[in-house]
């Protein structure tokens, strides 16, 4: 009877700790990042002016998108690269607390995956910079005149960001990186939490000579 009572006490304690962990986890910030690759039959500016009604295709992988591209271009009589291939990220707050996004950067590791140097892709000047030298211009949330940029996401809210694959691929080629390059979409919030979503940019598919 004493052994049974001890076992019951241990199980009750374990259940209590488990419930406490789940409750605390539910109150922690929870940011979910989804991505997909798209091709639009117009430039991003033209698409915005048209209210997003321009024809487009999408896929979960850049290879899948590229395979769909030939038929799409013929169907809408688009001359590549007249349209715009992009990678789109959707960020959603799936927790119970308000999230304040403080920084979004595109980073990649140069050299060994374990001991290589981290670089930041500065889209203001279309070049790679060492992390320690990257200024606020490498933060995608930065706007002219904003000293402390942030994006507020209430629970259940979401926000999207998109990047032109041709521009990313051309920048990588100019910086000496070719092939299927792994990039990390990196988000940090005001509390110092970091969220990462790796994705690939294949310069063999998307790099295109300027002009």
C-alpha positions as CSV (number, residue, x, y, z in Angstrom):
1,X,0.0,0.0,0.0
2,X,2.9,2.4,0.8
3,X,4.5,1.6,-2.6
4,X,1.2,2.2,-4.4
5,X,0.7,5.5,-2.6
6,X,4.3,6.6,-3.5
7,X,3.8,5.8,-7.1
8,X,0.5,7.7,-7.1
9,X,2.2,10.7,-5.6
10,X,5.0,10.6,-8.2
11,X,2.5,10.3,-11.1
12,X,0.5,13.3,-9.6
13,X,3.6,15.3,-9.4
14,X,4.6,14.5,-13.0
15,X,1.2,15.4,-14.2
16,X,1.2,18.7,-12.3
17,X,4.7,19.6,-13.8
18,X,3.5,18.6,-17.3
19,X,0.4,20.8,-17.0
20,X,2.5,23.7,-15.7
21,X,4.9,23.3,-18.6
22,X,2.0,23.3,-21.1
23,X,0.5,26.4,-19.6
24,X,3.8,28.3,-19.6
25,X,4.5,27.2,-23.2
26,X,1.1,28.5,-24.3
27,X,1.9,31.9,-22.9
28,X,5.3,32.1,-24.7
29,X,5.6,34.1,-28.0
30,X,4.7,31.8,-31.0
31,X,5.6,33.1,-34.4
32,X,4.9,30.8,-37.4
33,X,6.7,31.4,-40.7
34,X,5.4,30.0,-43.9
35,X,6.9,30.4,-47.4
36,X,6.1,29.7,-51.0
37,X,7.6,30.6,-54.4
38,X,5.5,32.6,-56.8
39,X,5.6,33.9,-60.4
40,X,3.5,36.9,-61.4
41,X,2.8,38.0,-65.0
42,X,3.7,41.6,-64.1
43,X,6.2,43.5,-62.0
44,X,5.4,44.1,-58.4
45,X,4.5,47.7,-59.0
46,X,2.1,46.8,-61.8
47,X,0.6,44.1,-59.6
48,X,0.0,46.6,-56.7
49,X,-1.6,49.1,-59.0
50,X,-3.9,46.4,-60.4
51,X,-5.0,45.4,-56.9
52,X,-3.3,42.0,-57.0
53,X,-5.4,40.7,-59.9
54,X,-2.5,39.9,-62.2
55,X,-2.2,36.1,-63.1
56,X,0.2,34.2,-60.9
57,X,1.3,30.7,-60.1
58,X,2.9,29.3,-56.9
59,X,4.6,26.2,-55.5
60,X,6.2,25.2,-52.2
61,X,9.6,24.8,-53.9
62,X,11.5,26.9,-56.4
63,X,12.1,23.8,-58.6
64,X,8.4,23.1,-58.7
65,X,7.6,26.7,-59.6
66,X,10.2,26.6,-62.4
67,X,8.7,23.4,-63.9
68,X,5.3,25.2,-64.0
69,X,6.8,28.3,-65.6
70,X,6.9,27.2,-69.2
71,X,3.2,26.5,-69.6
72,X,2.3,29.7,-67.6
73,X,4.4,31.9,-69.8
74,X,2.8,30.5,-73.0
75,X,-0.7,30.7,-71.6
76,X,-0.4,34.4,-70.7
77,X,2.1,35.3,-73.6
78,X,4.6,36.6,-71.1
79,X,8.3,36.9,-72.3
80,X,10.6,35.8,-69.5
81,X,11.8,37.6,-67.4
82,X,9.0,40.1,-68.1
83,X,7.1,38.9,-65.0
84,X,8.4,38.6,-61.5
85,X,9.5,35.4,-59.7
86,X,9.4,36.0,-55.9
87,X,9.7,34.1,-52.6
88,X,6.9,35.1,-50.2
89,X,6.9,34.8,-46.4
90,X,3.8,34.9,-44.2
91,X,4.4,35.5,-40.5
92,X,1.5,34.8,-38.1
93,X,1.2,35.2,-34.3
94,X,-0.2,31.9,-33.1
95,X,0.4,32.6,-29.4
96,X,-1.6,34.4,-26.7
97,X,0.7,37.4,-26.4
98,X,1.3,40.5,-28.6
99,X,4.5,40.2,-30.6
100,X,6.7,43.2,-31.6
101,X,8.9,42.3,-34.5
102,X,12.2,44.3,-34.1
103,X,14.3,43.0,-37.0
104,X,14.1,40.9,-40.2
105,X,17.3,40.0,-42.0
106,X,18.5,37.6,-44.7
107,X,21.6,35.8,-43.6
108,X,23.8,33.1,-45.0
109,X,26.8,31.1,-43.8
110,X,30.0,31.3,-45.9
111,X,32.3,28.4,-45.7
112,X,31.9,25.4,-43.4
113,X,28.3,24.9,-42.1
114,X,29.7,24.5,-38.6
115,X,32.5,27.0,-38.5
116,X,31.8,29.4,-41.4
117,X,31.2,33.1,-41.1
118,X,27.6,34.5,-41.1
119,X,26.9,37.2,-43.6
120,X,23.9,39.6,-44.0
121,X,22.4,40.4,-47.4
122,X,21.9,44.1,-47.5
123,X,19.1,44.8,-50.0
124,X,19.6,48.5,-49.8
125,X,22.9,48.2,-51.7
126,X,22.5,44.6,-53.0
127,X,25.6,43.2,-51.3
128,X,26.8,40.9,-48.6
129,X,28.2,42.2,-45.3
130,X,29.7,40.5,-42.3
131,X,27.2,40.4,-39.4
132,X,29.3,42.5,-37.2
133,X,29.5,45.3,-39.8
134,X,25.9,45.2,-41.0
135,X,24.1,48.4,-40.1
136,X,20.4,49.1,-39.6
137,X,20.0,49.3,-43.4
138,X,20.2,45.5,-43.5
139,X,17.1,45.4,-41.3
140,X,14.2,44.9,-43.7
141,X,11.8,46.7,-41.3
142,X,13.8,49.9,-41.4
143,X,12.2,52.8,-43.0
144,X,13.6,56.3,-43.7
145,X,13.3,58.3,-40.5
146,X,12.5,55.3,-38.3
147,X,14.9,55.1,-35.4
148,X,13.3,52.1,-33.7
149,X,11.3,50.2,-36.3
150,X,8.9,47.5,-35.2
151,X,5.8,45.6,-36.4
152,X,3.1,44.8,-33.9
153,X,1.3,41.4,-34.3
154,X,-1.6,40.8,-32.0
155,X,-2.7,37.1,-31.5
156,X,-4.1,35.7,-34.7
157,X,-2.7,38.5,-36.8
158,X,-0.2,38.1,-39.7
159,X,2.0,40.0,-42.0
160,X,3.8,39.2,-45.3
161,X,7.1,39.9,-46.9
162,X,8.3,39.1,-50.5
163,X,11.6,39.2,-52.3
164,X,12.4,39.1,-56.0
165,X,14.3,35.9,-56.8
166,X,16.1,37.5,-59.8
167,X,17.4,40.3,-57.6
168,X,18.6,37.9,-54.9
169,X,20.2,35.6,-57.4
170,X,22.0,38.4,-59.2
171,X,23.3,39.7,-55.9
172,X,24.6,36.3,-55.0
173,X,26.4,35.8,-58.3
174,X,28.0,39.3,-58.0
175,X,29.3,38.3,-54.6
176,X,30.7,35.0,-56.0
177,X,28.1,32.5,-54.8
178,X,26.4,30.3,-57.4
179,X,24.3,27.2,-57.5
180,X,21.5,26.4,-54.9
181,X,22.4,28.8,-52.1
182,X,20.9,28.4,-48.7
183,X,19.6,31.6,-47.1
184,X,18.0,32.1,-43.7
185,X,15.0,34.4,-43.2
186,X,15.8,35.6,-39.7
187,X,13.3,37.4,-37.4
188,X,13.9,38.8,-33.9
189,X,11.3,40.3,-31.6
190,X,11.6,43.0,-28.9
191,X,12.2,40.4,-26.2
192,X,15.2,39.0,-28.0
193,X,13.6,35.8,-29.3
194,X,14.9,34.7,-32.7
195,X,12.9,32.8,-35.4
196,X,14.5,31.4,-38.5
197,X,13.2,29.9,-41.7
198,X,15.8,28.6,-44.2
199,X,15.1,28.8,-48.0
200,X,17.0,28.3,-51.2
201,X,17.8,30.6,-54.1
202,X,19.1,28.7,-57.2
203,X,21.2,31.1,-59.3
204,X,21.1,28.6,-62.2
205,X,17.3,29.2,-62.3
206,X,16.9,32.8,-61.5
207,X,20.1,34.8,-62.1
208,X,19.6,37.0,-65.1
209,X,22.0,39.6,-66.6
210,X,21.0,43.2,-65.6
211,X,19.3,45.0,-68.5
